[in-house]
Amino acid sequence: MPTDTSSTPTRRSIRTTRAAARRLRRRPVLVLTTLTTAFAIAASATAMAPAPATAQAEPTPAIALASFTKALPDSLTEGVATSVPAAQIESTLDRADDAVAASKKVTTDIAASKLDVGTKDTTVETDDLAQAVSDLESVSALPLLLDTRDATAAVEAEVAQVNEQTGALQGRLDAAVQKEKERLAEEKRKAEAAAKAAAEKKAAEEAAAAAEARSNSSSSSSSSSSSSSSAGTSKRAASGTSAGAAQATARSMIGSYGWGDDQFSCLVSLWNKESHWNYQAYNSSSGAYGIPQALPGSKMGSAGSDWKTNPATQIAWGLGYIDGRYGSPCGAWSHSQSSGWY
């Protein structure tokens, strides 16, 4: 998402504002320190001025101006401390502000995520850093009298410690977020797999029911068939068991579905691939059986109790399954070519 630069302050402008605020806080002390130092130097210089040689010397003006071209004596510079450059102090204070802001942000992000990051304490202790910053700001207001090196080093040490704690919490949060993503992805995968299995089961049940209905309807013309139908199965005359005979049986059946030679060609290809039209074909790894490779083979019992030995019973069930699931043999063949099964 693009950032509105017209309303969002830049990092440089934030730091400039911070620096300006610090200068304003220290300005009264700096002015007072400068004046005090100036008066001290002036007083020392006056005390060191030589006395008049004789009482008869000409009177001197009340105010005298002098120009110094030599360095101040050591006696005047002994109390002046060696300080860290102002730019370095500002940079250190900026890093302290950034460390505090980052520590607050990671705590807020963890709370918003509502994730378990493996620790109950999700805050970073910044009180010691705040005290070190206050000490540095105090001593840096008197750069000529106080040494700022130790105070600067103290702030830098506290910044490193705060950043270390913040980094550890951020790492915990990132790990928890990734774990949650993986959990949601796994739940989605399982839901999709369950939906697919349910759809396949429903389609198979509908195909079996349709095959059974057609079988019962065709068997009602004879008393022997009627007896079989009342038991929930249909008994068909045994067809030839060779591949050619089975294909001839299938060819005679597809007309009732309104399918022509093109669909029969797809059916031949499909069941060639599945079983080579062998009514005893058995897949030991999956348990599929018969010409249509019903899985399990007992599903074909809805079309006739002789499903293990009668190619006609297997073909009747298989055509009903194809019609209910794919609408036509060519539809089933297309799916088989793309996915390896139908």
N, C-alpha and C positions, 0 to 999 in steps of 0.2 A: 504494500500500500504506500503511495507517495506521501512524503511528509510536507506539511504546509509550512514552508520556510518563512512565510510572512508573519506567522504567529508563534512558531517554536524557536526559542532562543538557541543560538549555536553554542558549542562548548567554549569557543573563544570568548563570546560575549559574557557567558556565565563567569568565566575566570576573571575577566576584566572587571566585572561588577564586584566579585569577591575581593579582588586586590584593592579596588577603590574604597570599599567598605573598611578594609583593614587600615588603609592609610588615614581615613577619617578618624578611626578610633584612636590611632597613635599620634595624630597631628598635635593635639594640645601638649602631650608629654614631650614630643620632639622639640616643639618650640621652646618649652620651658628648659629642656636639657641644653639646647643650643645656647640660650641666653645665659644659663648658669655657667656653662663651660666658657663662654666668652668673657663673662665677668671674672671668672677665676683666673683666666689667662691674663686679662688686663690687670687684675690686682697683683698678680705675681710679677708682671713686668714692671709695674710701678714700684713695688717693693725693692726690686733689684736695681733701679735707676740710681746712679751715683749722686751723692750730695754735692751742693755747690762748693767750689774751691775756696772762696772767701765770702765773707758776709757782705763785701762790697760789690759782689757781682751784679750785673745789670738785672733788673726784674725781668722775669720770663712771662710770656703770654699765659693767660688762664687756660687756654686750650692749645695743645700742640699736636700736629699731625706728623706721623712718622711712616716711613716705608721700610719694611723688612725684606732683605734679600737673602738672609741666611736661614737655615733650618732651625726650628725651635730647639732649645737645649734639652738634653735628656731629662733634666729635672722637671720639665713641663709635660713630657710625654710618657712618663713612667706609668701613670694611671690609665692611659688610653688602651682599651682592650682590642685584641685582634678578632674581628667578627667575620661571620659568613656573609658573602655578598647578598645584597637585598634581593636580587633576582633569584638566587638559589633558595632563599627563605620563602619567597612567594610560591616558587615551584613546589617546595615541600608542603606548604599549607594547602595548595591546590590538590596535591595527591591525598592529603588527609581528608579533604572534603569529598573527593571521589570515593575513597575507601568507605567512608560512613554511608554515602548514598548507595553504593553497591551492596553493603551489608543489609541496609533496610529493604532494598529491592528484592534480594533473594528470600528474605523472610516473608515478604508480601506474596511473592510468587509461589512459595511452598503452601501458604495458607489458601491461596486461590485455587491451587491444583487439587486440594483435598486428597493428596496421595500420601502413602506411608513412605517416608524417606529413611526409615531405620533409626530415627532418634526423636525423642520428645522435645528436646531443646533445639529450636530452629532459629534462635536469635544469636547475634554476634555481640560480644561485650565491647563497647566503644568508650566506656567512661575514662579509662586510662589514656586513650588517645585524645579525648577532649581536654583532659588536664594538661597533657604534654603540649597541645596546641596553644592553650591559654598561657602556659609558661613561656613558650617561644614568642608569642605576641608581646608579652610583657618585656622580656629582655631585649627584643629587637627594637623596642621603642627608645632604648638608650644605647645605641651602637658604639658610642665613643667611650662609654664607661663600663659596659657589661659585655662579657664574651658570649656570643650566641652559638658557638660551635656545639657545646654539649646539649643545649636545648634543641637545636636542629637535629642532632643525631638521635635524641630521645623520640622526637616525632617520627622520624623515619623508621625507627625500630618498631614503634607502635603501629604504624601504617602496614609494615610487613606482616605483623602478627594478625591484624584485622583482615588483611587480604587473604592470608592463609586460611583463616576460619571461614571466610566468605567462599573461597574456592572449594573448600571441602563440602560445604552445604550445597553449592551449585552442582558439584559432581553427584551428590546424592539425589538431587532433584532430577537431573538429566537421566540418571539410571532408572528412577521410578517412572518417569514419563515413557522411556523406551519399553520398560516392562509392561506398562499399561497398554501401549500400542500393540505389543505382541499378544497380550491376552485378548484384546478386542478382535484382532485378526483371527485368532484361533476360534473364538466363539462364532465369528461369521462363517468360517470354513465349515465348522460342525453343523451350523444351521442350514447351510446350503446343501451339504451332503445328506442331511436328514430329509430335506425337502425333495431332493432328487430321488432318494430311495422310496419315499412315500408316493411320489408320482409314478415311478416305475411299478410299484406294487399295485397301485390303483389301476394302471393301464393293463397289467397282466390279468387282474381279476375281472376287469370289464371284458377283455378279449375272451377269457375262459367262459364267462357267463354268456357272451354272444354265441360262442361256438356251441355251448350246451343247448341254448335255445334253438339254434338252427338244427342241431342233431335231433332234438326231441320232436321238432316239427316234422322233419323228414321221416322219422321212424314211426310216426303215428299211423301210416298207411297199412301196416301189417300188425297182426296180433303179437307176433314174436317181438317186433320192435317196440310195441306199446308196453309189453311186459318189462322190457329193458328200460324204457323211459321212466316207468314208475319207480324204478330203483335208483333213478338219478343218473343213469348212463345210457348210451345208445350202442347197440350191437350192429356193426357193419359187416357186410360180406367180406371175407378176407380177399384182398387183392393179391396180385403177383408180388413177390418179394424182391424181384430184381430192380435195379435202378430204373431201367426202361419202363417196367411195368408200373412202378411207383409214379414216374413222371406222367404216364398215360392216365393214371387215376387222378392226379392233380389237374391235368388238362381238362378232364371231364367235369371237375368241380368248380373251376374258376368262373364258369359262365354264370353261375347263380349270383356272383358278386358284380357282374357287369364288366368283367375284365376281358381284354382281348389278348391277341398273340404277343403284343409288346410287353404286357404284364407277365405273361407266362415265361417269356425269355428272361425277365428279371428274376422270376421265381427260380428258374433253373439255375441261374448264376448264384443266387443267394444260398440255396440248399446244396449246391455243389461245394461251395466253400465250407458250409457248416458240417455236412455229413457224407457228401458224395451220394446222397439219396439212399443211404444204408439205414434201414429201420432199426438195426441193432447197434448203431454207432453210440459209443459211450465215452465221455470225457472224464477220465479218472481224477483229474485235478479239480474240476468244477462240479461234476455230477450231472452234467447235461446229458440228455438221452434222446435217441431217435432221429428221424429225418429232420425235424425242425430244431433239434437240440434244445428241447424244453428244459428249463432249470427251475426246480428239479423235474425229472421226468414224470413224476406222479401227477403233475398238473394236468397232463393229458388224460387222466382218469375221468375228467369231467366230460370228455368226448366219447368215452367208452371204456369198459373194464378190460378190454383186450389191447390196451394202448402199448403194451410191451411187444406184442407179436403181430399186430395188424397195421401195415403201412397206411391203409385208408383212414383208420382212426387218428393216427398221428398227423396225416395231411389235413384232415378236417379241422383238428385243433389248431394246427399251424396257420391255416388260412384265416381262421377266426381271429387268432392273435395278431396277425399282420394287418387285417382290416381294422381292428379296434385300436391298434397302436400307431400304425403309420398310414393307414388309408389305402395302401396298395402295395404289391410286391416291389415295384420300382422305388417307392418311398423307403421301404425297408432296406433294399439293396443299396440305395444312396447313403443311408445312415451307416450301414455296415462298412462301406468303403471308406467313409470319413473317420469312423471311430473304432472299427475293428469288431463290432458286435451289433446286434439288433434286438 
